[in-house]
Structures are given as C-alpha cells and as structure tokens.
Amino acid sequence: MKGYAQLDPGRGRATGAILAPLAGFGIGALIGAAAHTKNTTTFAGQTMTTSTPKGLAIGSITGLAVGGVVSLVLLTRSKGFYLDAGSPVEMTLQKPLFLEQSRVAGAVKESAQSGVSIQPIAPRPLPPNDAGTCYTPGTPGTPEVDIPGIPPNDTSPGTPPTHIPGIPATPPTPHPCP
C-alpha cells in the first residue's frame, strides 16, 4: 500500500484546520483589545488618556499562533486514509476466513456463465518532478558613447573625438532548476 494510501483528515478536520487560526486570531484580538494599554499624559493642566494598539497586536499574534498549533494537531492526528480506485491491495488475515461452499460454488458457476470482466489497474499518477525553470541572468549591456575632441589652439594640437561602441544586452538563459 505504500505510495497508494493517503491520509484523509475528513471534512470536519480539514474545516477545523482552516478555521482554527482564524478563530484564534479573532479571539486573541478581542482579549488583546480588552486588555489594551493606555497612555495617560498631562498637558497644560489637562489629563489625556490614549489607547495603544500594543495589547491588540500581542493578543492577535498569540491567538494566531495557538490556532496554527491546533490546526497542525487536527491535520496530523488523522487515523483515516483512502485508496484510489484500482489501487492494488494485499492483505494478511489474522484469523482463518470461512466461506459457505454452496455460495462459493454458486459464485463460480455464475462467473463461468456470464464471464468476469477484469478491472484494469490504473497506476497512481505521480506528482510532477518538475522543479520549474530557472534563469541564469543576462547582462544589461552598455550604451554607445561619443566623446568630443578638444579643438586645437595656439599652445595645443587638440585631441580627436573618441567613439566607444556599446555592448549589446544579453537575455537571461533558461535551464531546468536543480
């Protein structure tokens, strides 16, 4: 059964695993809002009290973390599993299996008359082993540059203009990811 059986947490556990972090976040936010801190300052003889979001933030993050742990417990404690249709299964019985001879003979006779269609066993599709496409970065290239020369004067013969050709950009190179 290895490779064919998969854990089936069931719809209730899967729904609980999704809702647990959200519920934890909400409950934590409510507790944090109730226990929020207040800053009291006195300015020009007036006492001003302002709320800070510190308690709300701490409660929300703590509730989200607790909900995440509950979610993981719900998903990893599953005892159920399912098999795809056509999966080969081998079983060893702990006790002998007794069948009524008349029923077995009837089933054999019926299958000989009508024929038995053999169910083809479809191999389980494997997840793609494609890690995707990675890219080796290209180069941005450089522009052409024209540097004007210095005209001659009485004390200098001057310099000619200079042209520096640009280097064209190269595109990224795709390759399979390792």
Buried (B, 14 or more C-beta within 10 A) or exposed (E): EEEBEEBBBEEEBBEBBEBBBEBBBBBBBBBBBEEBEEEEEEEEEEEEEEEEEEBBBBBBBBBBBBBBEBBEEBBEEBEEEEBEEEBEEEEEEEEEEEEEEEEEEEEEEEEEEEEEEEEEEEEEEEEEEEEEEEEEEEEEEEEEEEEEEEEEEEEEEEEEEEEEEEEEEEEEEEEEEE
